[in-house]
Structures are given as structure tokens and as C-alpha cells.
Amino acid sequence: MLPIESVESGTLSTLLIYTICLGILILIGIIIRLKVKIFTKFIIPASLIAGFIGLIIGPHGLKLLPTSMYDTWSGYATILISIVFAPMLIGITVNFKRIKETQAIPQLVFSWTSSFLQWGIPLIITALFLTPVFGIDPLFGTLVEVGWSGGHGTAGGMIEVYENLNYSDGGSLGLTTATVGLLIGIIGGTILINYAVRKGYTNYIGIKDTITDSTSATMGLIPKSEQKSSSVKTVQSEVVEGYAFHVAIISIAIFIGWILQTIIEPFVPGMPLFPLALIGGFIVGVILKRTTLWEAVDVGTFRNIQGTALDFLVVSAVATISIPIVLEYFWPLLIMSIVVLFCMFGFFFYIGPRIFAKDWFEHSIILLGTSTGVAAVGYMLLRMADPKMESDAYVAYGLRSPFSSPFAGGGLVTASIPIFTVSFGALPVGIACIVVMILIFVVCKIFGLYGRHNNSYFNRE
């Protein structure tokens, strides 16, 4: 074991050293990400690589780092996820005309219904089969949407939720599910695109195009000549540093979230802080728009802070996965993953062509990548299917995000489903999710969003 074991436990120095070690892991992950081509090709995040390195050298692997460090890291996720969510709704503007033009509404329908599918099917399977056969907790059925649509960041943030609901295994299993979903999104999505090209479903690449070339974008270091500022200076330095100003706003949002959590705790036990911090951020944003301080708000700075928190969250969460727990749940995880995989691919081919009037494959593939992995996977798959970004899929994805990301795929509803499951049972909640999914499609049918369209899927030779 490394000499870091000698650091006195329970001190601020301990917290500093342990956080420094996370930073070192991230740097190692960055170097590996840039140097190993397979990680670059499939845009595996450096934070995920760093997390797995931490897992390998940790208590369940080579035992190079002390258990006390990992115990500390395991608590980071619940703090950092609140920082990620707090500013999410601050500064967002909505263009309803562009929403209609770019098919953002069908994308929103696809996103919401796929999340309800990932809640409903696993909960029903868990209630009817996995719990009776393997004796697992009904909350196991909530893990797919957390890991697949939510990703590693959400899975890490949900650790607190599962612990509050007396299902401590949920943290490690959620992160494992997120890893499975990421692989399915990358590998399965690439296979789907090759299949779609041969079938003529794609509109911007043909059989003669090389898909591998379109995935070779470096996604690494940006050359000096192409570097752009990711935030702007909005406050004079003699007043306060710009990042300190934005961190202060995030702090207020989280504080409001904490007050809301305290108020609703007697009525909704186990409600985590991060979705309430999101509401706190919305409240802060509304207030700021009525003051001169709004001129100093920069969304880019918020995104940088969120990104930093998310990277550290992923590293700490993945590194602290409990391998024994994952092995204990191997067969239920395998069964659940296979069933949901087939459901998602069936959903993709049945629903996609029916709700998108144009470029159904391009719109559907970015959403499939996101609902099984992370947004970066969705972008990667779209770039493969639409190398020059000629479709509106990318724009529609951004326009639909404010109506989806804060709620499903890692937001307020994602955090609430496990609570509903404990309160009402896996089977009723699972059936309710499927019913809601069907109702959404019925409404779409009434308003003309759901029906056969003049696209390559229905008009192939």
C-alpha cells in the first residue's frame, strides 16, 4: 500500500490529500484517453477511465490505496451532483418556433417515452421474476433508467437515494448498469448505423461512405489556433472573481434546495437534495432576472463549473464500485440488460419512423445513444450518421433538453421513481409507467405526431 495511509484520518488535510488523488487520477485518465486510440475513437471520457483505474488500484483490486480514502470518495457523489444540477435551469431561453421547425417535440416524446420504458419494463420483470427467483430488492428494477439514461453522473448521485431507502447495493449496481449502457450505446449504436446504411434508412451517408472515418474526430486537445473562450468575464476583478460569483449563486440555489428538502422530508422521506437544488436554481434565476446582477450571469461559466463537478463525481463514484456486490448480482444484471436491450432496439425501429416526419434515423440515433450511454455517445452516433450535421437532429436535441434533462434521465422524476417503488411496490409503479408511456403516444396520435410518414423506412424498396 502507498504511504498515503499515514495521513491522519478525519482532518481537513485528509480531505485535501484525498481530493488531490482524484485530480491525479483524472490527469492519468486524460493521458490515457489521448494516447490510446480505442478510447479516442469511442470517445470514452477521461473521468471514466480514471475511475476504473481507481477501482483497479483500490481495496477490491491491487489495494494500493487505503480503504479510508475510498470511504471518503464514496460521499463525494451526493455533494457534487447538487453542484451539477443547481444551475441547470439558470439562463435557459426557449425558442418555440425553432422547437416546431426542428422536430424537437417528437424528440421530447422519444426521450420521455424511452425513460418510461426503462422504468416500466425492468420494474415489472423484477416484480414478476427477479425478486421471486433471486430474492433481490424491488428497487433493483429502477437501476436501468438511472444508469442508462442517467449515466455515471446520475448513478453516482443516486447513491444517497438508495442508501436512504435502505438499499446500499444500489450505488454500485447503478454505476455498473451505467457502464453496461455505455458499451451498449457505443457498440450497439455503431452496428445499427452500419445496418441502416445498408437498408437505406440514412439520408446523409451511403453504402460507399466509411463510417469509421466519421468517428475519427480527435475529441482531444484543441489546437491553439482553434481554441475559443468557454466563458466570459462579467465582473470586475476588484469586486470579485467571476467564478466566485457564479459559485455563490450555485450555493444559494443549493441552500434553497436544502430548505425545500427539510420542508418536504416529513411527507416524502428519502427525497435527495439534487433535484431540489435544481428547483432552487430556477428560483434564483427568476429573481436574478429582475435585478442588475443578471448582467453578470454567464451560462458558460456555469457549464464549466458543472463539468468540473461532474468529472470528479464520475471518478469518485466509479472508483468506489463494490466488486463483490456486482458479482453477487451478475445473473440478474445480465438478464435485465438483455431484456431492456431488445426492448430499446425494438422501440427504436418501431417508434422512430412513426414520430419523425423527416430524418427519422438521424433524430432517433442521437436519442438512442443518450438513452443508453451519455450525451457524448449520442453526439458521436449522430456524427457517424450525419457527418456534416446537415439534419436538424443536433439542434432539436438541444431545444428539447430543457424539457427533458431536468426531469427524466437523471432528474426529478428519476429521483422520485425509487421512492414511489418503496411506497407502492415495483409492479404497480412499473405498470403505471407503461400506461403513461402509452398515454403519451395516444396524445401524440391525436395531435398528428404519431403516424406513418413519407420517410425511407416506409418507402424502402
N, C-alpha and C positions, 0 to 999 in steps of 0.2 A: 504494500500500500504506500502511496505517496506521502511525504512528510506533512501534508496539509492536515493530517489527523491531529497534529499537535495544536491546531488553532483552538482556542478556548471556546466552548460552545455557549450559546446564549448571549453573545455580545454583539455590538454594532460592528466590530471588526470581523466577526464571523460572517455577518450578512454581506459585508463588503467583499470579503475574500470569495465567498460562495458565488456572488454575482459576477465577480471578475472571472471566475472559472467558466461561467456561462458565456461570457464575452470571448474567452479564449476558444471555447468550442465553436462558437459562431465563426470566428476567423478561420479555424481549421476547416469548417464546413464550406466556407467561401472558396478557399484554395482548392479543395477537392472538387467543388462544383465547377470551377473554371478550368481545371486541368483534366478531369476525367470526362471524355466525350459523351458517354452514355447519359450522364447526369445532365449535361448541357443540352443534348438532343431532346430529352424528355422533360426539360425544364423542372427538374426536381429542386425544390427550394433548398438553399444552403442551410436554413434553420432546421429542416427535416433531417438532412444529412448529419448536422451537428447533434441533433437529438439522438439519433441512432448510435453515433459514436459515444455519446454519454451513456447510453444504455449498455453498450458493449463493455465499457471500462468500469461500470458500476457494480453494485452489490450482487446483481444477478449474472454478472459476466466475469470480467477479469479482476474485479474487486480492487481496482487501483485508487478509488476514491471512497471516502468514508460514508457510512450509512447516514450519519447526521447531516451531511451535505444534501443528500437526496431527500431526506425528510423535510429540509428547508425548501428545496426546489419544488416539492410537491404542493406547497402552499402558494407558490407564485401565481399559478394559473388563475385562481379565483380573484386575485388582485388585478392582474394585467388585463383580463378580459373586460373588466369595467372601464379601464382606460381606453380600450379599443371601441367599446360601444358608446361611451358618453358623448363624443362629438359627432356621431354618425348622422344625425339629422340637422346639425347646425350648418346653415349656409346653403342648403339644398334648394334649388329652384326647379319648378316643373313646367315644361312646355307641352300643353295638352294637344296642340296642333301636330307637333312632331311625334307625339305618342301615337296618334292615329295613323299618320303617314308611314311610319316605320314598322308597323305591326307590333308595337310594344305591348299592346293589350293581349294579343294571343301569346306572346312570350310570358306575360304575367300569369295567364291562365295555365300555361305549361308548367311554370315554376311552382305555383301553388298546388296544382293537382298532383304533380310528381312528389311533392313533400307529403301530401295526404296519403299517397300510395305507400311511401316509405314509412309512414306511421301505421297505416291500417293493416297491410299485409303482414308485417312482422309481429304486430300485437296479436292478430288472430292466430297465426301459426304458433306463437309462443303459448297462448292460452289453450289451444286445442291439442298441441302435440309436444312442444319442447318442455313445458312445465310438467305435464303428466309423465313423460318418458324420462327426462333428465333431472327433474326436480329443481329447475332453475327458477330464479326470481322473475315474476312477470315483467319487471322493469327491463329485463333483457330485450324485450320487444321494442323498446324506444331507442335502442342504440344505433340502428341503421341510419335514421334521418339525422341524428346528431353527428355521426361520423362521416356519412357520405355527403349529404347536402351541407352540413355544417363545417366539415373539415377538421383538421387537427386543432385549430384555434378554439373552435366551439367545443370540441370534445374535451379539451383541457379546461375550458371554463365551466363545463358542466360537472366537473369533479365534485364541486361543492354541493350541487343539487343532489347528486346521488348519495353523497355522504349524509346530507340532511335527511334523506329518505331511507337511511339505514341500508344502503346498497353500495358499499365501498368498492366492490369489484367493478362497478360501472365505469369508474375513471379509466382503469387500464383497458377494459374491454372497448370503451368508446374510442380510445386512441388507436387500438388495434383495428377496429372497424374502419376508422378513417384511413388507415394505411391500405387496407384491402380496397376500399373505394377508390383511392388514388390510383392504384395499379389497374383496377378495372377501367377507370376513366381513360387512362393513357393507352393501355394495350387494347381494350375493347373498342375505344373510340377510333383508334388507328385502323383496326380491322374493319369497322363499319364504313369508314371513308373509302377504303380500297374496294369494298363490296359495292358501295353506292356509285363509285366511278364506273365500274363495270356494268351496273344496271342503268346508268344514265340518269341517276337522281340528282347529281350535282350540276350546277349551272355555270360554274366558273373554272372548273378544271375538267379535262377529258382523259380518256384512257391513255393518251400519249404523254400526259404530264407526269412528272416524277414527284410523287408526294413527299418522298424523303427530302428532296431539295427544299420544299417549302417549310420543313421543320428544322432546317439547319440554321435558322436565325440564332445568332450567338446568345442572346439573352444574358449577356455577361457584362463586362466592363464597357462603358460608353466612351468612345474616343474623345479626347479633349475638344476637338473641333465640333463635335455634335452634342456636347453637354449643355443642358439647359437648367435654369434655376427651378427647383421644385417648390419653392415658397418665396414670398416677398417680404421685405422689411416694412412693417406697418406702424412701428412705434419707435420714437427716438430713443437711442441707447441710454441717454441720461435719465430718461423716465424709467424704463425697464427693458430688459432684453425681450425680443419678440416671442421667443419660445416660453419664457417665464409667464408672459401674459396669457398665452394660449393654454399652458398647463394650469394656470389659475382658473380659467374658465372651465376646464375639464374637472378641476377639483370641486367647483361649485356644483356642476352637474351631478357628480358622484355623490356629493353631500345631500343634494335634493333626493337622489335615488335612495340613499340610506334612510332619510326621513320617511319616504314612501314605504320602504321595506318595513320600518318599525310600525307604521300605521296598519299595514295590511297583514302583518305576521299573525295576529290572532285569528284572522279569517282565512288566510292562505298560508299555512305553515310550509316552510321549505322554499318559498319563492326566493330565487337568487337575486343578487344585487345588480348584475349587469343589465338585464332588460329594463330595470327601473332607472338605472343611470342613463339609459337611452332616453327615457321619458324626461328625466332631469335635464338632459342636453337640449331636448326640444323646447322645454320651458325657458331655459336660459337663452336659447336662440331667439324666441319670440320677444323676450324682454330686451335683449341687446339691440334688436332691430328698431326699437323705439328710442334708442339713445345714440349719442355721438360715438360711443365705443364700437358701434357696428363697423365704422370705417376702418378700424384696426383689426378686424377679424379676417384671417386668411385661411381658406379651406385647405390650401396646400400644406400649410404648417400643421393643421390638424391631422392630415393624412400621413405626414411624416412621423408624427408622434404615435399615431395608431400603428403604423407599420413597424416602428421600433418595438413597441409593446408586444405586438403580435409575434415578431421573430423570437423575442426572449420567452414568450409564452410557449411557443411550439417546442423550443429546445428543452425547456424545463419539464414540460408535460411528457414529451416522448421519452426523454431520458429516464423518467421515473415510472415507466410502464412496468407492471409486475409480471414477469415472465411466467411464474408458477400459475397465476390466475388465468393467463391466456391459454396455457396448456390444459388447464382444467376444463376450459370451455371450448376446446378445439372443435369437437363434433357439432355442438350447437351453432358455433360461429360458421363452420363450413356449410352446414345445411341452410342456415339463414342467408348467407351470402349467395349461394347458388340460386335459391328461390327468388330472391329480390333481383338478382342479375337478370334472370329470364323475364321477370315482370317488367323491369325497366326497359329492356330491349324491345319487348312486345309493345309497351307503352309508346316507345319512340316511333316505331313503324306504324302503329295504328293511329295515334293521336296527332303526331306531327303533320302528316299530309292533310289532315282534316281541319286543322285550325289556322294554318298559314296559307294565305291565298297565293303567295309568291315566295320562292326560295325556301320551301319548307325544310329542306335538308340543312341548309346553312343556319337557319334560325334554330332548328332543333338540336344541332350538334353542339353549339356553344352551351346550350342549356343542359344537355346530357353530360358534358364534361364538367360543368359546375355542380350538377346534382349527384355526381359520383365522386368527384375529386374536389378541386378548388377552382376559383375563377381563372387562375392561370392556365389550368388544363383546358377549360372551356375556350379561352382565347387561342391556345395552341391548336386545338382541333379546328376552330373556325379558320385560322390562318392556313391550315392544311387544305381545307375545302374551298377557301376563298382567299388565295394568296395576295391579291391586290386589294382586298377589302372593298369589293365592288357592291356587295349586297348591303342592306340596311341592318343586318343582324347585330353588328357591333354597336351601332347607335341605339337600336331598340333595347339591347341588353342593358345599356347604361340608363336609359329612360325608365325601364321597368324596375330597376334596383331599389329606388326609394319606397316602392310599394310592396317589396318582397323581402329584401335582405334584413330589415329591422324586425321582421316577424317570423317568417319561416326560414329554414336553412341556417339556423343558429340564433334566431332572435326570440322575441317574446313568446310566441306560440311554441317554439321548440323547448323553451324552458318550462312551459306550462304542461306539456303532454305527460311527462313523468308524474307530475303532481296529480293530474286527472286520473292517471292509471292507478295510482295508490288509492285514490278516493273512490273510484267507480269500478275498477277492475280492468284487466287487459282486454278481455273480449268485448265488453260494451264500448270501450273507447276505440278499439280497432274497427268495430262495425260502424261507429259514428263517423270515423274518418273516411271510410269508404263511401258512406252515404253523402257526406259533404262533398266529396270529390265528384260523385255522380250529379249532385245538385248543381255544381259549378258548370258541368258540361251541359246540363239541361238549360240553364240560363244562357249559356253561350249559343246553344242551338236556337233559342227563341230570338236572340239578337243577331243571328246570322254569322256568328263566329265559328260555328261548328257545322261543316258540311263539305261535300266533295268540291274540290276546286280545280281549276284548269292548270294543273302542275304536272311535273314529269312522273309522279308516282301513279297517277290515274290514267295517264296518256302514254305510258311506255308501250313500245311495240312488243 
